[in-house]
Amino acid sequence: MDEVDQAKGTASDGPGASSSSRFPSVRTNQRVRRAPRILQVEVRGDVVLYDPSDRSLHRLRPDAAAVWELLDGTTSTQELAREVAAAADLPEQRALEHLQHVIDALEVADLVARAESMT
Amino acid sequence: VTTFAALDHRFELRCDHQILDGHLRRILSPLADDDFRGPAPAYEVRVTDGPGTFALLFAGEAVTVSADPSRPVAHLLHHVNATAIAASRSRTLLHAAAAAAPGGAVLLPAAMEAGKSTLVTGLARRGLAYLSDEIAAIDPATRYLHPFPRAISLDPGAWSVFPDLAPEVDPQLEPFLPPQWQVPPDRIGPVATRPVAVAAVVSHRYERDATTQLVELEPVECLRRLLECDFTLCDHEERDVRLLARLVDGSRCLELVVGDLDEACDLVIGALDDIPGC
């Protein structure tokens, strides 16, 4: 059983768009959606994802679970960061970095898919 | 004619050897379904046709024909189990033993040869009501565990632990019986007759000479282990994942290493006593 959380996320240094030289990995124009095959259940207050492709379980920490809920594939990371920043009273750039961290971890675990980029 | 019910698998039994017939009916007696009306397919155990023709048939079809006189009975018990699993997929079926305390059941999932039958026998001897030693059947609607009180199968490794449970077998039958004790559960203790809510899940394994210990099991790991033991997951993946998540959510989750059976039973019963209502 994996645990997906902010700490496990790894920022990518790939060619994705960066909005700041301080956060070179952040891709603001991507839209990410929850992989449709994933089953979401709750165990003792934790969000737990079941992946039928390999029958693995992934427990999300609360911050990752909150991001997971936002990943509908229609809203860009930048827009999500704006929502998170407003809700949590955070600087938008910090919210964006946090989002990207979690998204990277979810991608590594193959729990999310990229929707098309907003070009 | 007696009809037997292994969960949703209903069947009758015929045997051409009178003493063996009586023995098999005693083994299967906890599964007798007195309320069932109507014909059910029959197992036929044939052991008197002569060398090389020891046979088991089901619904008129040969399951096995062998020179080994113990093969028909071994196949009968295996076929009943396998067909029960195939016929009962409206329920979530787990490779687990189970027993019931007054306030709820303890589910005992484990891998093969991990000691399910031995542990549930020990618990039944201490007064817990026997539900199953091999297949735990859960109703997805109620999440209640249904009894499948088949005879407890004890392998030779467990015989020295329960010497008083050695079956009294007519010497004539010895060639026909596989090297496994089939112990009707009413010889041991109470047998559950109604569905029971699950109060605790105890994932367990026997380890020779290990220190017996019972520790809390992280609930998501408990869910993972239950999914590993799920016979119906292939056909009912979403149903079973959601059901077992809710079951774990409402149960105490524990991990047991069994070095000594008496200590293990003390620990499990103590843990059940700590659960309100048990």
Chai-1 contact restraints between the chains, C-beta under 6 A:
chainA,res_idxA,chainB,res_idxB,connection_type,confidence,min_distance_angstrom,max_distance_angstrom,comment,restraint_id
A,M1,B,V220,contact,1.0,0.0,6.0,A-B,restraint_1
A,M1,B,E221,contact,1.0,0.0,6.0,A-B,restraint_2
A,M1,B,R224,contact,1.0,0.0,6.0,A-B,restraint_3
A,L39,B,E238,contact,1.0,0.0,6.0,A-B,restraint_4
A,L39,B,V241,contact,1.0,0.0,6.0,A-B,restraint_5
A,V41,B,R242,contact,1.0,0.0,6.0,A-B,restraint_6
A,V41,B,A245,contact,1.0,0.0,6.0,A-B,restraint_7
A,V43,B,P219,contact,1.0,0.0,6.0,A-B,restraint_8
A,V43,B,V220,contact,1.0,0.0,6.0,A-B,restraint_9
A,V43,B,A245,contact,1.0,0.0,6.0,A-B,restraint_10
A,V43,B,V248,contact,1.0,0.0,6.0,A-B,restraint_11
A,V43,B,D249,contact,1.0,0.0,6.0,A-B,restraint_12
A,R44,B,P219,contact,1.0,0.0,6.0,A-B,restraint_13
A,V48,B,V220,contact,1.0,0.0,6.0,A-B,restraint_14
A,Y50,B,V241,contact,1.0,0.0,6.0,A-B,restraint_15
A,P52,B,E237,contact,1.0,0.0,6.0,A-B,restraint_16
A,L57,B,V220,contact,1.0,0.0,6.0,A-B,restraint_17
A,L57,B,R224,contact,1.0,0.0,6.0,A-B,restraint_18
A,R59,B,V220,contact,1.0,0.0,6.0,A-B,restraint_19
